[in-house]
Amino acid sequence: MLDVRLTRAPPMNYQLIPKELRPIAEKVEAWQRISGEEALILYGANDLNALGMIANVVRERKNANYATYIHNRYINYSNICILSCQFCAFAAKKRDAHAFEYAIEEIERAVAEALPLGVTEVHMVGGLHPTLKKDWYLDLLRRLRALDPQLHIKAFTAIEVRHLAQRVFKMPIRDTLETLRSAGLGSITGGGAEIFDPIVRDQICRGKETAAEWLDVHRTWHSMGGRSTCTMLYGHIETLAHRADHLRQLRQLQDETGGFTGFVPFAFEPGQSHGTLAHIKRASAFEQLRNLAVSRIYLDNIDHLTAYWVSLGLPLAQVSLSYGVDDLHGTILEEKIFHMAGATTPQQQSVAALEHAIREAGREPVQRDSYYRHISPRQTTETRATPAPAELACA
């Protein structure tokens, strides 16, 4: 496992930074925390290269010139859901034509087929299913764990955890998480955060958990020694102030627990939207890079910033490595949520494609584990079948 320590980033060229951003740049260079008001100034800036320069200072301090990826397999076990979030094209009712639900045997087979490819993580989320029982979830985790004890199972959003606790397990959140962990759960996912503002949530995901409830699930998991990622869904009806406040609440919880490993923002996919979201245009490349840069500068206590290539597309994700990003997420192998919403990006990426994109951006590619720690690639079917090269004899 490789060790990355805080490094000193090269000094900024202040001649390339507009006057209104220089006080913020000076604070960042002096290792000082910026305020919510200063985050709004950054969100209002149109000099994208200046934002990238400031964000890169934070990036290189935390991660040097490394850029990471994870070799993982996505599983969406079902899209049947009791909620009807206005922004979501993934969820379905049981009678809907696009509804699906995989049997445990199907999920087990899909993961078993991915293991010889070298995956280190299975990432698994689904809808709030109305009829699946406690034993179904626990049996699923146990059977996946039995396939390979070293496989990391990252599963369930905070709203799924609350659903399991209240409606399925009928246990407190902490006891539910402990039961899931005993069955094989390695970490929980950051999905479902959307935008924390209650008025926005009422318009895009009415009936979903509140911001306080989302944060409390992660706080509880962190207090148990667990780790998780955190997210933001932006580019719909929220304001820049809503984004800044969302970041503030994430930073505040991270100050309290230190349990977030990385931040993964992604833009709203308007392809299948309706109602109040029908008029929304997809966030531009400029806006996505700006949001990543501001996030990197503001979230000074979260070590990693992930560009979710499923949302951005790999070319823009590659560019984002110059705007604060140090991680390109993973190989994924299959993704349904964004693609059912209208995303036209590929369903998966190869390790070679991710490493090529990283090298072409001038960064050093490294595979990571689920906690963003640098690791050596696991043996695959191909590498097991290839004999090791003979050592050269040196005089």
Secondary structure, 3 states (H helix, E strand, C coil): CECCCCCCCCCCCHHHCCHHHHHHHHHHHCCCCCCHHHHHHHHCCCCHHHHHHHHHHHHHHHHCCEEEEECEEEEECECECCCCCCCCCCCECCCCCCCCECCHHHHHHHHHHHHHHCCCEEEEECCCCCCCCHHHHHHHHHHHHHHCCCCEEEECCHHHHHHHHHHHCCCCHHHHHHHHHHHCCCEECCCCCCCCCHHHHHHHCCCCCCHHHHHHHHHHHHHCCCCEEEEEEECCCCCHHHHHHHHHHHHHHHHHHCCEEEEEEEECCCCCCCHHHCCCCCCCHHHHHHHHHHHHHHCCCCCEEECCHHHHCHHHHHHHHHCCCCEEEECCCCCCHHHHCCCCCCCCCCHHHHHHHHHHCCCEEEEECCCCCECCCCCCHHHHHCCCCCCCCCC
